[in-house]
Amino acid sequence: MNAIRSVCVYCGSSAGRNPLYLDSGRRLGEAIGAAGMRLVYGGGTRGIMGAVAAGVTASGGAVTGIIPRFLIDMEATESELTRLDELIVTEDMHARKHQMFERSDAFVALPGGIGTLEELIEILTWSQLGRHEKPVIVANVGGFWDPLSRLMDHMSAEGFIHTAHQVRPLVIDDVDAVVPELVRALTGDDEHRRGRPEIVEKL
């Protein structure tokens, strides 16, 4: 892979309580669109999901939404979904996640709930098991993911996380640095290709 053409963003279908979450979602979307990358995401048009998609569209970028049929009325409406450049409706969550993985060159996790956490952990697990080497970024907006880092510390200390060298997340506090770091993850120095050593050690 010589360039990142598409970025999968995992994030909440609601806005959360901190206005920073929505703002960060839109800024990330704008940066993805401005960089000429396609957004691949869960298809929702509300909450942080909607903010990311709106940001990409506002910057002239392309958006692929992948949503299970049963979630359409919960996370979007039929009319809203027609605004996407590409819409893929799957029969279940497993098919959705598989399509998101296949169509993406990199992954970014913004704040979200249990579904976002599950998607992030799964993609990190696949990396740890050597199933892919695509860049994974944890956008630690307002310290949202700090509790996860502490949990990973605990798991590692208790001897439950092995082959940590296979996990390559980049943990970034500033959402404006995400897209530049994605580019650097492929073209930059060894540290960026491997991931930050202190984070890799945690996971």
NUTITI-352230 format. One record per residue (C-alpha): residue in three letters; x, y, z; residue number from 0. Coordinates in Angstrom, 2 decimals. Each point is the difference from the previous one (the first is absolute). Example, Ala and Ser with C-alpha at 12.3 -4.5 7.8 and 13.67 -1.06 7.14 Angstrom:
BEGIN
+------+---------+---------+---------+-----+
| rest |       u |       v |       w |  nr |
+------+---------+---------+---------+-----+
|  ALA |   12.30 |   -4.50 |    7.80 |   0 |
|  SER |    1.37 |    3.44 |   -0.66 |   1 |
+------+---------+---------+---------+-----+
//
This chain:
BEGIN
+------+---------+---------+---------+-----+
| rest |       u |       v |       w |  nr |
+------+---------+---------+---------+-----+
|  MET |    0.00 |    0.00 |    0.00 |   0 |
|  ASN |    1.58 |    3.28 |   -1.12 |   1 |
|  ALA |   -2.84 |    2.36 |    0.91 |   2 |
|  ILE |   -3.05 |    0.08 |    2.22 |   3 |
|  ARG |   -3.01 |    0.40 |   -2.25 |   4 |
|  SER |   -2.72 |   -0.79 |    2.52 |   5 |
|  VAL |   -0.36 |    0.43 |    3.75 |   6 |
|  CYS |   -2.44 |   -1.88 |    2.21 |   7 |
|  VAL |   -1.22 |    2.08 |    2.94 |   8 |
|  TYR |   -1.56 |   -1.69 |    3.02 |   9 |
|  CYS |   -2.05 |    2.38 |    2.14 |  10 |
|  GLY |   -3.25 |    0.55 |    1.87 |  11 |
|  SER |   -3.39 |    0.36 |   -1.66 |  12 |
|  SER |   -0.88 |    2.50 |    2.74 |  13 |
|  ALA |    1.67 |    3.31 |    0.81 |  14 |
|  GLY |    1.14 |   -0.73 |    3.54 |  15 |
|  ARG |    0.01 |    2.61 |    2.74 |  16 |
|  ASN |    3.15 |    1.90 |   -0.92 |  17 |
|  PRO |   -0.39 |    2.39 |   -2.99 |  18 |
|  LEU |    3.64 |   -0.76 |   -0.80 |  19 |
|  TYR |   -1.01 |   -3.43 |   -1.33 |  20 |
|  LEU |   -2.24 |    1.34 |   -2.77 |  21 |
|  ASP |    2.48 |    2.74 |   -0.86 |  22 |
|  SER |    2.85 |   -2.50 |   -0.21 |  23 |
|  GLY |   -2.06 |   -2.30 |   -2.21 |  24 |
|  ARG |   -0.72 |    2.77 |   -2.48 |  25 |
|  ARG |    3.63 |    1.19 |   -0.01 |  26 |
|  LEU |    1.24 |   -3.51 |   -0.64 |  27 |
|  GLY |   -2.49 |   -0.37 |   -2.85 |  28 |
|  GLU |    1.11 |    3.28 |   -1.54 |  29 |
|  ALA |    3.64 |   -1.11 |    0.16 |  30 |
|  ILE |   -0.79 |   -3.38 |   -1.57 |  31 |
|  GLY |   -1.90 |    1.67 |   -2.85 |  32 |
|  ALA |    2.67 |    2.64 |   -0.55 |  33 |
|  ALA |    2.66 |   -2.72 |   -0.23 |  34 |
|  GLY |   -1.92 |   -1.74 |   -2.78 |  35 |
|  MET |   -0.72 |   -3.06 |    2.11 |  36 |
|  ARG |   -3.35 |   -1.82 |   -0.03 |  37 |
|  LEU |   -1.86 |   -0.41 |    3.27 |  38 |
|  VAL |   -1.26 |   -3.49 |    0.81 |  39 |
|  TYR |   -2.26 |   -0.03 |    3.03 |  40 |
|  GLY |   -3.09 |   -1.51 |    1.59 |  41 |
|  GLY |   -2.49 |    1.98 |   -2.10 |  42 |
|  GLY |   -1.69 |    1.93 |    2.80 |  43 |
|  THR |   -1.01 |    3.59 |   -0.67 |  44 |
|  ARG |   -0.35 |    1.04 |    3.64 |  45 |
|  GLY |    2.39 |    0.66 |    2.86 |  46 |
|  ILE |    3.74 |   -0.18 |   -0.55 |  47 |
|  MET |   -0.54 |   -2.28 |   -3.00 |  48 |
|  GLY |   -2.03 |    2.69 |   -1.72 |  49 |
|  ALA |    2.54 |    2.68 |    0.90 |  50 |
|  VAL |    2.88 |   -1.93 |   -1.58 |  51 |
|  ALA |   -1.97 |   -0.68 |   -3.18 |  52 |
|  ALA |   -1.13 |    3.63 |   -0.23 |  53 |
|  GLY |    3.58 |    1.17 |    0.39 |  54 |
|  VAL |    1.22 |   -2.24 |   -2.82 |  55 |
|  THR |   -2.80 |    1.13 |   -2.31 |  56 |
|  ALA |    0.64 |    3.68 |    0.81 |  57 |
|  SER |    3.62 |   -0.46 |   -1.07 |  58 |
|  GLY |   -0.94 |   -1.63 |   -3.27 |  59 |
|  GLY |    0.85 |   -3.54 |    1.07 |  60 |
|  ALA |   -1.83 |   -3.26 |   -0.67 |  61 |
|  VAL |   -1.94 |   -1.97 |    2.60 |  62 |
|  THR |   -0.82 |   -3.69 |    0.13 |  63 |
|  GLY |   -2.57 |   -0.95 |    2.63 |  64 |
|  ILE |   -0.39 |   -3.64 |    1.03 |  65 |
|  ILE |   -3.01 |   -0.71 |    2.17 |  66 |
|  PRO |   -2.01 |   -3.09 |    0.97 |  67 |
|  ARG |   -3.61 |    0.13 |   -1.13 |  68 |
|  PHE |   -1.37 |   -0.15 |    3.55 |  69 |
|  LEU |    1.93 |    3.14 |    1.04 |  70 |
|  ILE |   -1.21 |    2.30 |   -2.76 |  71 |
|  ASP |   -2.86 |    1.52 |    1.98 |  72 |
|  MET |    2.08 |    0.21 |    3.19 |  73 |
|  GLU |    3.10 |    1.74 |   -1.36 |  74 |
|  ALA |   -1.28 |    1.65 |   -3.18 |  75 |
|  THR |   -2.97 |    0.37 |   -2.33 |  76 |
|  GLU |   -0.42 |   -1.24 |   -3.55 |  77 |
|  SER |   -0.01 |    3.57 |   -1.36 |  78 |
|  GLU |    3.14 |    0.97 |    1.91 |  79 |
|  LEU |    1.83 |   -3.07 |   -1.24 |  80 |
|  THR |   -0.60 |    0.99 |   -3.62 |  81 |
|  ARG |    2.43 |    2.89 |    0.53 |  82 |
|  LEU |    2.93 |   -2.40 |    0.38 |  83 |
|  ASP |    2.22 |   -0.64 |   -3.02 |  84 |
|  GLU |   -0.28 |   -3.74 |    0.58 |  85 |
|  LEU |   -2.35 |   -1.94 |    2.25 |  86 |
|  ILE |    0.40 |   -3.67 |    0.85 |  87 |
|  VAL |   -2.80 |   -1.66 |    1.97 |  88 |
|  THR |    0.99 |   -3.26 |    1.67 |  89 |
|  GLU |   -2.11 |   -2.68 |    1.64 |  90 |
|  ASP |    1.88 |   -0.02 |    3.31 |  91 |
|  MET |    2.81 |    1.57 |    2.03 |  92 |
|  HIS |    2.56 |   -2.63 |   -0.99 |  93 |
|  ALA |   -0.42 |    0.76 |   -3.69 |  94 |
|  ARG |    0.20 |    3.72 |    0.75 |  95 |
|  LYS |    3.31 |   -0.31 |    1.84 |  96 |
|  HIS |    1.46 |   -2.25 |   -2.69 |  97 |
|  GLN |   -0.90 |    2.50 |   -2.73 |  98 |
|  MET |    1.45 |    2.87 |    2.04 |  99 |
|  PHE |    3.26 |   -1.89 |    0.44 | 100 |
|  GLU |    0.27 |   -1.02 |   -3.65 | 101 |
|  ARG |   -0.67 |    3.52 |   -1.32 | 102 |
|  SER |    2.36 |    1.87 |    2.35 | 103 |
|  ASP |    3.73 |    0.66 |   -0.07 | 104 |
|  ALA |    0.11 |    1.37 |    3.57 | 105 |
|  PHE |   -2.19 |    0.30 |    3.11 | 106 |
|  VAL |   -0.73 |    2.84 |    2.42 | 107 |
|  ALA |   -1.99 |   -0.24 |    3.24 | 108 |
|  LEU |   -1.74 |    3.11 |    1.32 | 109 |
|  PRO |   -2.07 |    0.04 |    3.22 | 110 |
|  GLY |   -2.96 |   -2.34 |    0.01 | 111 |
|  GLY |   -1.80 |   -2.71 |    1.93 | 112 |
|  ILE |    0.16 |   -3.77 |    0.27 | 113 |
|  GLY |   -0.25 |   -0.50 |   -3.76 | 114 |
|  THR |    2.94 |    2.33 |   -0.65 | 115 |
|  LEU |    2.04 |   -1.72 |    2.69 | 116 |
|  GLU |   -0.78 |   -3.42 |   -1.44 | 117 |
|  GLU |    1.04 |    1.07 |   -3.49 | 118 |
|  LEU |    3.26 |    1.50 |    1.25 | 119 |
|  ILE |    0.90 |   -3.03 |    2.10 | 120 |
|  GLU |   -0.79 |   -2.37 |   -2.85 | 121 |
|  ILE |    2.21 |    1.84 |   -2.49 | 122 |
|  LEU |    2.83 |    0.13 |    2.57 | 123 |
|  THR |   -0.44 |   -3.71 |    0.68 | 124 |
|  TRP |    0.27 |   -0.79 |   -3.69 | 125 |
|  SER |    3.19 |    2.07 |   -0.13 | 126 |
|  GLN |    1.42 |   -1.78 |    3.05 | 127 |
|  LEU |   -0.73 |   -3.34 |   -1.66 | 128 |
|  GLY |    1.81 |    1.11 |   -3.15 | 129 |
|  ARG |   -3.12 |    0.15 |   -2.18 | 130 |
|  HIS |    0.73 |    3.52 |   -1.28 | 131 |
|  GLU |    2.55 |    2.82 |    0.18 | 132 |
|  LYS |   -2.31 |    2.91 |   -0.73 | 133 |
|  PRO |    0.57 |    3.10 |    2.16 | 134 |
|  VAL |   -2.30 |    0.36 |    3.01 | 135 |
|  ILE |   -0.41 |    3.36 |    1.75 | 136 |
|  VAL |   -1.68 |    0.60 |    3.32 | 137 |
|  ALA |   -1.16 |    3.64 |    0.02 | 138 |
|  ASN |    0.14 |    0.68 |    3.73 | 139 |
|  VAL |   -2.29 |    3.05 |   -0.09 | 140 |
|  GLY |   -0.16 |    1.64 |    3.42 | 141 |
|  GLY |    1.68 |   -3.05 |    1.53 | 142 |
|  PHE |   -3.02 |   -2.15 |   -0.92 | 143 |
|  TRP |    2.04 |   -3.18 |   -0.50 | 144 |
|  ASP |    2.18 |    0.36 |    3.13 | 145 |
|  PRO |   -2.03 |   -2.62 |    1.92 | 146 |
|  LEU |    0.66 |   -2.51 |   -2.79 | 147 |
|  SER |    3.73 |    0.60 |    0.27 | 148 |
|  ARG |   -0.19 |   -0.67 |    3.73 | 149 |
|  LEU |   -1.91 |   -3.22 |   -0.62 | 150 |
|  MET |    2.63 |   -1.10 |   -2.51 | 151 |
|  ASP |    2.69 |    0.74 |    2.59 | 152 |
|  HIS |   -1.83 |   -2.25 |    2.45 | 153 |
|  MET |   -0.44 |   -2.82 |   -2.54 | 154 |
|  SER |    3.66 |    0.15 |   -0.90 | 155 |
|  ALA |    1.13 |    0.04 |    3.63 | 156 |
|  GLU |   -2.15 |   -3.06 |    0.68 | 157 |
|  GLY |    1.57 |   -1.89 |   -2.91 | 158 |
|  PHE |   -2.96 |   -0.12 |   -2.38 | 159 |
|  ILE |    1.37 |    2.02 |   -2.94 | 160 |
|  HIS |    2.64 |   -1.67 |   -2.13 | 161 |
|  THR |    1.73 |    0.77 |   -3.32 | 162 |
|  ALA |   -0.39 |    3.71 |    0.76 | 163 |
|  HIS |    2.37 |    0.76 |   -2.87 | 164 |
|  GLN |   -2.78 |   -0.94 |   -2.41 | 165 |
|  VAL |   -2.24 |    2.84 |    1.19 | 166 |
|  ARG |    0.68 |    3.32 |   -1.74 | 167 |
|  PRO |   -2.42 |    2.68 |    1.22 | 168 |
|  LEU |    0.92 |    3.65 |   -0.12 | 169 |
|  VAL |   -1.57 |    1.84 |    2.95 | 170 |
|  ILE |   -0.53 |    3.67 |   -0.86 | 171 |
|  ASP |   -1.54 |    2.66 |    2.22 | 172 |
|  ASP |   -0.34 |    2.68 |   -2.69 | 173 |
|  VAL |   -2.55 |   -1.00 |   -2.65 | 174 |
|  ASP |    1.59 |    2.45 |   -2.46 | 175 |
|  ALA |    3.14 |   -2.17 |    0.05 | 176 |
|  VAL |   -1.80 |   -3.20 |   -1.01 | 177 |
|  VAL |    0.14 |    0.30 |   -3.79 | 178 |
|  PRO |    3.67 |    1.17 |   -0.04 | 179 |
|  GLU |    0.87 |   -2.96 |    2.23 | 180 |
|  LEU |   -1.82 |   -2.39 |   -2.33 | 181 |
|  VAL |    2.17 |    1.18 |   -2.85 | 182 |
|  ARG |    3.12 |   -0.26 |    2.16 | 183 |
|  ALA |   -0.98 |   -3.51 |    1.11 | 184 |
|  LEU |    0.78 |   -1.18 |   -3.53 | 185 |
|  THR |    2.71 |    2.40 |   -1.09 | 186 |
|  GLY |    1.65 |    1.11 |    3.22 | 187 |
|  ASP |    2.62 |   -1.43 |    2.29 | 188 |
|  ASP |   -0.02 |   -3.44 |    1.63 | 189 |
|  GLU |   -1.55 |    1.30 |    3.22 | 190 |
|  HIS |   -3.12 |    1.13 |   -1.81 | 191 |
|  ARG |   -0.23 |   -3.19 |   -2.04 | 192 |
|  ARG |    0.19 |   -2.14 |    3.14 | 193 |
|  GLY |   -2.07 |    2.25 |    2.28 | 194 |
|  ARG |    1.06 |    1.92 |    3.10 | 195 |
|  PRO |    2.13 |   -2.38 |    2.11 | 196 |
|  GLU |   -1.68 |    0.97 |    3.28 | 197 |
|  ILE |   -3.44 |   -0.74 |   -1.42 | 198 |
|  VAL |    1.07 |   -3.23 |   -1.68 | 199 |
|  GLU |    1.42 |   -1.16 |    3.31 | 200 |
|  LYS |   -3.34 |    0.72 |    1.68 | 201 |
|  LEU |   -1.94 |   -2.08 |   -2.50 | 202 |
+------+---------+---------+---------+-----+
//
